[in-house]
Amino acid sequence: MTVIARVQRKEQHMQTHKIVSHEEWLAARKAHLADEKAFSRTRDALSKKRRELPWEKVEKNYVFDGPRGKETLADLFGGKSQLIVYHFMLGPGWEAGCPSCSLLADHFDGAVVHLAQRDVSFVVVSRAPLAEIEKFKKRMGWRFKWVSSFGNDFNFDYHVSASPQEKASGKVTYNYEVTDFPSDERPGASVFCKNEKGEIFHTYSTYGRGLDIFIGAYNLLDVAPKGRDEEGLSYGMAWVRHHDSYAPNDKPREKYEQPKTSDSCCD
């Protein structure tokens, strides 16, 4: 569907939407409120089931490069017992991070201080070397903690970077299945818990649309008349840009393309 066709279709929908009296509007809104409350209860039940999932012990000693030097996975907890890691798509030599991951990251800084009050540390991890991470982070103006897994297997073990074997076969393990993916790096989030003995456990990982809940902008769009307005796009986030790159009359991308690598790529 062309951009013009999409716009015309949306405008037609806005012009022909059902208009009713206040009494009818209120009755319809109350009926939908019942659905919303049922959804909230279902979501609460699903979250409870998630917390009840079994854990697996982390046996590897992952060491990351951070702004203050080498840090182990245990160090990333920062004195908390819970750790949420966002797997940000920024590969070695990339000139910029993934625009979609950047949309999520635009929400992180405001949340970090609140998460700390609930015994949760939040850290972003990418496979790009630290210097490349710091350069892009400065451009975006972000303050959250962001470390590099370039020297370890963390990204490979949690299926957010293509292994040499996957690159050779053209098939990757992502979101718990073997599939195709148009990039060497993939988005996700992983959660860990550390007990009083210092043992670390992997409690949860989510990928793909499982990350939707992290995107506050999507939640706001979902209550707007046009919603996310992604129908007819080549892929859902084809409209997304880095927050410093939007321009008038931007056109959605026809397909996902991995960010370009620089001449100094060290992969």
C-alpha positions in Angstrom: 0.0 0.0 0.0 1.4 3.4 -1.0 1.8 6.2 1.5 -0.9 8.2 -0.3 -3.3 5.3 -0.2 -2.7 4.8 3.5 -3.3 8.5 4.2 -6.5 8.5 2.1 -7.7 5.4 3.9 -7.1 6.8 7.3 -8.7 10.1 6.4 -11.8 8.3 5.1 -12.0 6.3 8.4 -11.8 9.5 10.5 -14.6 11.2 8.4 -16.9 8.2 8.5 -16.5 7.2 12.1 -19.7 6.6 14.0 -21.0 9.7 15.8 -23.6 9.3 18.6 -25.3 11.2 21.4 -23.6 11.5 24.8 -25.9 8.9 26.3 -24.9 6.4 23.6 -21.3 7.3 23.9 -21.4 6.7 27.7 -23.1 3.3 27.3 -20.5 2.2 24.8 -17.6 3.5 27.0 -18.9 1.6 30.0 -19.2 -1.6 28.0 -15.6 -1.2 26.8 -14.5 -0.4 30.4 -15.7 -3.8 31.4 -13.4 -5.3 28.7 -10.5 -3.2 29.8 -10.9 -4.3 33.4 -11.1 -7.9 32.3 -7.9 -7.4 30.3 -6.2 -5.9 33.3 -7.1 -8.9 35.5 -5.9 -11.2 32.7 -2.6 -9.3 32.5 -2.1 -9.4 36.3 -2.7 -13.2 36.2 -0.2 -13.6 33.3 2.4 -11.5 35.2 1.9 -13.8 38.3 2.5 -16.9 36.1 5.6 -15.2 34.7 7.0 -14.7 38.2 6.2 -18.4 39.0 8.3 -19.7 36.1 11.3 -21.9 37.1 14.8 -20.3 37.1 18.1 -21.6 35.7 21.4 -21.0 37.3 23.9 -18.8 35.4 27.2 -20.8 35.4 29.3 -18.6 33.2 31.3 -15.7 34.6 30.5 -13.0 32.1 32.8 -9.9 32.1 31.7 -6.7 30.5 33.4 -3.4 29.5 31.8 -0.5 31.3 32.5 3.2 31.8 34.4 2.4 35.1 36.3 -0.6 33.7 35.6 -4.4 33.8 32.4 -5.5 35.4 31.0 -9.0 36.0 27.4 -9.9 35.6 27.2 -9.8 39.4 28.6 -6.3 39.4 25.8 -5.1 37.2 23.3 -5.8 40.0 24.7 -2.7 41.7 23.7 -3.8 45.2 20.2 -4.9 44.1 18.9 -8.5 44.0 17.2 -8.1 40.7 18.6 -7.1 37.3 16.8 -6.3 34.0 19.0 -6.2 30.9 17.9 -4.7 27.7 19.7 -6.2 24.7 20.2 -3.2 22.5 20.9 -3.8 18.8 24.3 -2.0 18.3 26.8 -4.3 16.7 30.6 -3.9 16.3 31.3 -1.1 13.8 27.7 0.1 13.3 27.5 3.8 12.7 24.3 4.0 14.8 22.1 1.9 17.0 18.9 0.3 15.8 16.1 3.0 15.5 13.5 0.7 17.1 15.8 -0.1 20.1 16.4 3.6 20.3 12.6 4.3 20.6 12.6 1.9 23.6 15.7 3.5 25.1 14.1 6.9 25.0 12.0 5.6 27.9 14.7 4.2 30.1 16.3 7.2 31.9 13.0 8.2 33.6 12.4 4.6 34.8 15.8 3.8 36.3 15.4 5.8 39.5 12.0 4.3 40.1 13.1 0.7 39.5 15.9 1.2 42.1 13.2 1.8 44.7 11.9 -1.7 44.0 15.2 -3.5 44.3 15.8 -3.6 40.6 18.9 -2.6 38.6 18.5 -1.8 34.9 21.4 -2.1 32.5 21.6 -2.0 28.7 24.0 -4.4 26.9 25.3 -4.3 23.3 28.0 -6.2 21.5 29.6 -3.1 20.1 32.9 -2.1 21.8 32.5 0.4 24.6 33.9 3.4 22.7 31.3 2.9 19.9 28.5 2.6 22.5 29.7 5.8 24.3 29.8 7.8 21.0 26.2 6.9 20.1 25.0 7.3 23.7 26.4 10.8 23.8 24.6 11.6 20.5 21.3 10.5 21.9 21.8 12.2 25.2 21.0 9.1 27.3 22.3 8.7 30.9 21.4 5.0 31.7 24.1 2.4 32.3 25.3 0.8 29.0 28.0 -1.8 28.9 29.7 -3.8 26.1 29.6 -7.6 25.8 32.1 -7.6 22.9 34.6 -9.8 24.8 32.2 -12.5 26.0 29.5 -14.9 24.9 26.6 -13.1 26.6 24.8 -12.0 23.4 25.3 -15.4 21.8 24.1 -17.3 24.8 20.9 -15.2 25.1 20.3 -15.4 21.3 20.5 -11.7 20.5 23.6 -11.8 18.3 24.2 -14.1 15.3 26.8 -16.7 16.0 29.3 -17.7 13.3 27.3 -20.9 12.8 24.0 -18.9 12.3 25.7 -16.6 9.9 26.9 -19.6 7.9 23.5 -21.3 7.8 21.3 -18.2 7.4 19.0 -19.4 10.2 18.9 -18.0 13.7 17.4 -19.0 17.0 15.2 -16.1 18.1 12.2 -15.9 20.3 12.5 -19.6 21.1 12.3 -20.8 17.5 14.5 -21.2 14.4 13.7 -18.4 12.0 15.1 -15.8 9.6 16.2 -12.4 10.9 17.4 -9.4 8.8 20.2 -8.4 11.1 23.2 -9.8 12.9 21.9 -8.2 16.2 18.4 -8.8 17.7 16.4 -7.0 20.4 15.4 -8.6 23.7 15.3 -8.3 27.5 16.6 -10.7 30.1 15.9 -10.8 33.8 18.2 -12.1 36.5 18.0 -12.6 40.3 20.9 -12.9 42.8 20.5 -14.6 46.2 22.4 -13.9 49.4 25.1 -16.4 48.5 25.8 -14.4 45.3 24.4 -17.1 43.0 22.8 -15.7 39.9 19.7 -17.1 38.2 18.2 -16.4 34.8 14.5 -15.9 35.4 13.0 -14.7 32.2 13.8 -13.5 28.6 11.5 -11.9 26.1 11.9 -10.9 22.5 10.0 -9.5 19.5 6.5 -8.2 20.5 7.2 -9.3 24.0 9.0 -5.9 24.2 5.9 -3.9 23.4 5.1 -3.4 27.1 8.4 -1.5 27.5 7.3 1.2 24.9 5.3 3.9 26.6 4.9 5.8 23.3 3.0 2.7 21.9 0.7 2.7 25.0 -0.1 6.3 24.4 -0.7 5.7 20.6 -3.1 2.8 21.5 -5.6 5.3 23.0 -5.4 7.8 20.1 -8.1 7.6 17.4 -5.6 6.4 14.7 -3.8 4.0 17.1 -0.3 3.0 16.1 -1.2 3.8 12.4 1.0 1.0 11.2 -1.4 -0.9 9.0 -0.1 -1.3 5.5 3.6 -0.7 6.5 6.2 -3.2 5.3 6.9 -3.9 9.0 5.5 -2.4 12.2 8.2 0.1 13.1 9.0 1.2 9.6 8.1 4.8 10.6 10.5 5.0 13.5 13.6 7.1 13.4 16.2 8.2 16.0 14.7 11.1 17.9 17.2 13.5 16.3 16.4 12.3 12.8 12.7 12.9 12.1 12.1 15.2 9.2 8.9 16.6 7.5 7.4 14.2 4.9 9.5 11.2 6.1 8.4 8.1 4.3 8.2 4.7 6.1 11.0 2.3 5.1 10.2 -0.4 2.6 12.2 -3.0 4.5 14.4 -3.3 7.5 18.1 -2.6 6.9 20.8 -3.2 9.3 22.6 0.0 10.2 25.7 0.6 8.2 29.1 -0.4 9.5 32.1 2.0 9.5 35.4 1.3 7.9 36.8 0.6 11.3 34.5 -2.3 12.0 36.2 -4.7 14.5 33.8 -7.6 14.2 
